[in-house]
């Protein structure tokens, strides 16, 4: 299975996992219609990211322009002191160990 992915990564610093979960919840709500939304965590370093997997490439492309996404990214950008951005990927699924 393949698809598209959108990713937002951010560094809040150590001890901020609950804040990261709150940010992720807002981004997940903004990603309504995606196949899956995950928060990846390096709690010790305070580095986080959200990945949304999409079946519809057009929906993935439009994610950054959704009003809820714009609001979530604006709030995150204020917290970070720099603009937050969405990266768009093509996802390719492989079988572990296969060549």
N, C-alpha and C positions, 0 to 999 in steps of 0.2 A: 504494500500500500504506500502511496506517496501522497503528497499534499503540500501545503504551505504552512509556514510558521511565522509568527510575529514574536519578537523578543524585546523586552525592556529590562536593562540591567541597571543596578544602582548600588552605591556603597553608602551605608549609613553609619558604619562604625560598630565596634563590639557592643553587645548588650542591647541590640535594637531589633531582635527577632519579632517581638510583638508588633512593633511599628511596621516592619516589613510585611508581616501577615495582613495588617490592615491595608497597606498599599496594594498588596496582591489581591485582596478581596475587591477593592475598587476596580482594578484592572480586569479581574475576572468578570465582574458585572458588566463592564464595558464591552467585553468580548462575547456577549451573548450570541449563541449560534455556532461557536467554535466547537470542534470535536472534543478537545481536552484543554485544560488550563492548569499549569503547574507552577509552583514557586520552587526555585532551586536556592539552596541556602549554604553559605559558609558562615555560620554564626560566630565562630571565633574571630574571623576577620571582619565580620559585619558587611559581607558582600552578598548580594542577592540578585535574583532575576526572575522574570516571569516569562514563560513560553506558552503561547496559545497555538494549538494545532488546528488547521482549517482544511476542510474538504474543498471549499470553494475559494479559488485563488483571488477572485474579485473581492470577496468579503475580507480576506486577509489584507489586500491592498487598501481597502477602504477603512480598515480598523483605526488608523491614526487620525482620520478625519471625523470619526464619530464624536458627537458632542460629549458623551461621557468619557471617552478617551482623552479628548482635548482637556477636559477639566481635571482628570486624574493626572495627566502629564504636567499640567500647569502647577498643580499642588506639589507634585514630586520635584519639579524644577525649582520651585521656591525653597523646598527643604534642602535640596542639593546645592543651591546657589548657582546653578547652571541649567540650561535647558535639558530636559529629558527627551529621549528619542526612541522611536520604534524602529527596529530593524526587521526587514522582511527576508525570509528564506524560502527556498524550495527544499522540501524534506524528501529524503529517499530512505526507505526502510530496507534494511538488510538482515540477513540471518547471521547471528553471532557465530563466528568460526568459519563461515563460508568464504570462499575466495571468488 
